[in-house]
């Protein structure tokens, strides 16, 4: 059995989250809103694709996103991708649990 490439695994995780957001999946909305994973996903995605936060701290609008991204300052892109994939796994597990209850 061949191990999955970490880059492919990250891309699959991004696609999974994007698909859920586009479907307006009720379980996804409940889990992400309830546990505030959305900002974590954003911050880890930005750290994974761009690296350290490269913009000024906003005064009001966009502050939560900026804070989330900046909280990962110094984390390498590969490590951020691993953390992103791990978070998506947790979200996926929570969604599956929620759907079983329904």
C-alpha positions as CSV (number, residue, x, y, z in Angstrom):
1,X,0.0,0.0,0.0
2,X,1.4,3.3,-1.1
3,X,1.5,6.2,1.4
4,X,-0.3,9.4,0.3
5,X,1.8,12.4,-0.6
6,X,1.4,15.1,2.1
7,X,0.7,17.7,-0.6
8,X,-2.0,15.6,-2.0
9,X,-3.5,15.0,1.4
10,X,-3.5,18.8,2.0
11,X,-5.2,19.4,-1.4
12,X,-7.8,16.8,-0.6
13,X,-8.5,18.4,2.8
14,X,-9.0,21.8,1.2
15,X,-11.3,20.3,-1.4
16,X,-13.3,18.6,1.3
17,X,-13.9,21.8,3.2
18,X,-14.6,23.8,0.1
19,X,-17.2,21.2,-1.0
20,X,-18.9,21.2,2.4
21,X,-19.0,25.0,2.4
22,X,-20.5,25.1,-1.1
23,X,-23.1,22.4,-0.1
24,X,-24.1,24.5,2.9
25,X,-24.0,21.2,4.8
26,X,-26.0,21.5,8.0
27,X,-23.7,19.3,10.1
28,X,-20.7,21.3,8.8
29,X,-22.3,24.6,9.7
30,X,-23.2,23.4,13.1
31,X,-19.8,21.9,13.9
32,X,-17.7,24.7,12.5
33,X,-19.8,27.5,14.0
34,X,-20.1,25.7,17.4
35,X,-16.4,25.0,17.7
36,X,-15.1,28.0,15.9
37,X,-12.9,26.0,13.6
38,X,-13.5,28.4,10.7
39,X,-10.9,30.9,11.8
40,X,-8.5,28.1,12.6
41,X,-9.0,26.6,9.1
42,X,-8.4,30.1,7.6
43,X,-5.2,30.8,9.6
44,X,-3.7,27.4,8.9
45,X,-4.6,27.6,5.2
46,X,-3.0,31.0,4.9
47,X,0.1,29.8,6.8
48,X,0.2,26.7,4.6
49,X,0.0,28.6,1.3
50,X,1.7,32.0,2.0
51,X,3.7,31.6,5.2
52,X,3.9,34.2,8.0
53,X,1.2,36.9,8.0
54,X,2.5,39.6,5.7
55,X,-0.1,42.3,6.2
56,X,-0.8,44.9,8.9
57,X,-3.1,44.2,11.7
58,X,-6.6,45.5,10.9
59,X,-8.2,47.9,13.3
60,X,-11.7,46.2,13.3
61,X,-12.8,44.3,10.1
62,X,-11.0,41.1,9.5
63,X,-9.3,41.1,12.8
64,X,-10.3,37.5,13.8
65,X,-8.9,36.2,10.6
66,X,-5.7,38.2,11.0
67,X,-5.3,37.0,14.6
68,X,-5.8,33.4,13.5
69,X,-3.3,33.6,10.7
70,X,-0.8,35.5,12.8
71,X,-1.1,33.0,15.6
72,X,0.8,30.5,13.4
73,X,3.7,32.8,12.8
74,X,6.9,30.9,12.6
75,X,5.2,27.6,11.7
76,X,6.7,26.1,8.5
77,X,4.4,25.6,5.5
78,X,4.7,21.8,5.7
79,X,3.9,21.8,9.4
80,X,0.9,24.1,8.9
81,X,-0.4,21.7,6.2
82,X,-0.1,18.8,8.6
83,X,-2.1,20.8,11.3
84,X,-4.7,21.8,8.7
85,X,-5.2,18.1,7.6
86,X,-5.4,17.1,11.3
87,X,-8.1,19.7,11.9
88,X,-10.0,18.6,8.8
89,X,-9.9,15.1,10.1
90,X,-11.4,16.2,13.5
91,X,-14.1,18.2,11.7
92,X,-14.9,15.2,9.4
93,X,-15.2,12.9,12.4
94,X,-17.5,15.4,14.2
95,X,-19.6,15.7,11.1
96,X,-19.9,11.9,10.8
97,X,-20.9,11.7,14.4
98,X,-23.5,14.4,14.0
99,X,-24.9,12.7,10.9
100,X,-25.2,9.4,12.7
101,X,-27.3,11.1,15.5
102,X,-29.7,12.6,12.9
